[in-house]
Amino acid sequence: MENNPYLLLTPGPLSTSKRVKAAMLKDWCTWDDDYNRIVQDIRAKLVQLATKESSLYTSVLMQGSGSFCVESVIGSVIPRDGKILVMANGAYGQRMAQMAKMLNISLIVLDSGEIQPPDLDLLEYTLRKESDITHVAVVHCETTTGMLNPIEAVGYLAKKYNKTYIVDAMSSFGGIPMDIADLQIDFLISSANKCIQGVPGFGFIIAKIDEMKKCAGWARSHSLDLFDQWDKMENYNGKWRFTSPTHVVRAFYEALKELSDEGGVIARYNRYKTSQRALVKGMKVLGFETLLPDALQSPIITSFLYPESEAFQFQTLYEKLKLRGFVIYPGKITNANTFRIGNIGEVEAADMIRLVDAIQQEQFWK
């Protein structure tokens, strides 16, 4: 198998191992018992990764990108008379709010801006004032900037006021240690092609069993009916309601084994953290500044401010780095010129050092 011509230094899809890619070389039948046993094993392993209280939780896989899974949750777990409060400080929090709005779900958005953490005092004030709020949702790692949001503190307040708690952990689950029972999360959402280092094609939801059972008949979409998808997998040995992405599922199963072989989530977190620190250290030597202070920065993806030079063009840097074997990401925030570099996937600290060296050699703007 040939090597990729470049590393994907993005928040996903990301560079995967040959081992994961090779797992997709065999065809599978969706009705086959061997395949469905893989699905059931994946579901069990996800719960085990998520919490030591595995008897309280279940998981369900859903076709599509991570956003499909977010919409599945938003559209399936809130009753017709429910009301969701979304904490937003970037594009992905705003996307959750947009989904709720389009589904005609009663909504409050607490927007703290793109470079500030959630306002916990405002959250508590709003929960105390708006007693009809039933659900609270937040993004864990907001990849708009790379900010890591305080999901423990948000969860504490959500449960203090007896709300159902939803966390979009799309780009953090599997790469940052957490126990969702300790964090009081009712529904956690993530995707195959993030920190578990699979390939795109499906996502998953890890949910409290008692909360999942409440959702029968609440869905606002047939294809994205979370309860019905879960109920089918529970009662038909891992069977999906519609055609499943079999090759992607098998690759994800291999990626879970690879995660275990690496030493689990803590070992992967340490690798990501080491790589991110090596990246920032090298970029600062070259004169680049990070958008966020270290206290708010995740180990997943880092936003860098453009240098103060009219000659700097992101697209030029992008194309030059691609020729050298690296693909980076444009910025996404409104009020500053930034670009982003991710370090999740099959990436080591040595790759970050090579990237910094490539940028140093391409300082065309100086």
Secondary structure, 3 states (H helix, E strand, C coil): CCCCCCEECCCCCCCCCHHHHHHHHCCCCCCCHHHHHHHHHHHHHHHHHHCCCHHHEEEEEEECCHHHHHHHHHHHCCCCCCEEEEEECCHHHHHHHHHHHHCCCEEEEEECCCCCCCCHHHHHHHHHHCCCCCEEEEECEECCCCEECCHHHHHHHHHHCCCEEEEECCCCCCCCCCCCCCCCCCEEEEECCCCCCCCCCEEEEEEEHHHHHCCCCCCCCCCCCHHHHHHHHHHCCCCCCCCCCHHHHHHHHHHHHHHHHHCHHHHHHHHHHHHHHHHHHHHHHCCCCECCCHHHECCCEEEEECCCCCCCCHHHHHHHHHHCCEECEECCCCCCCEEEEECCCCCCHHHHHHHHHHHHHCCCCC
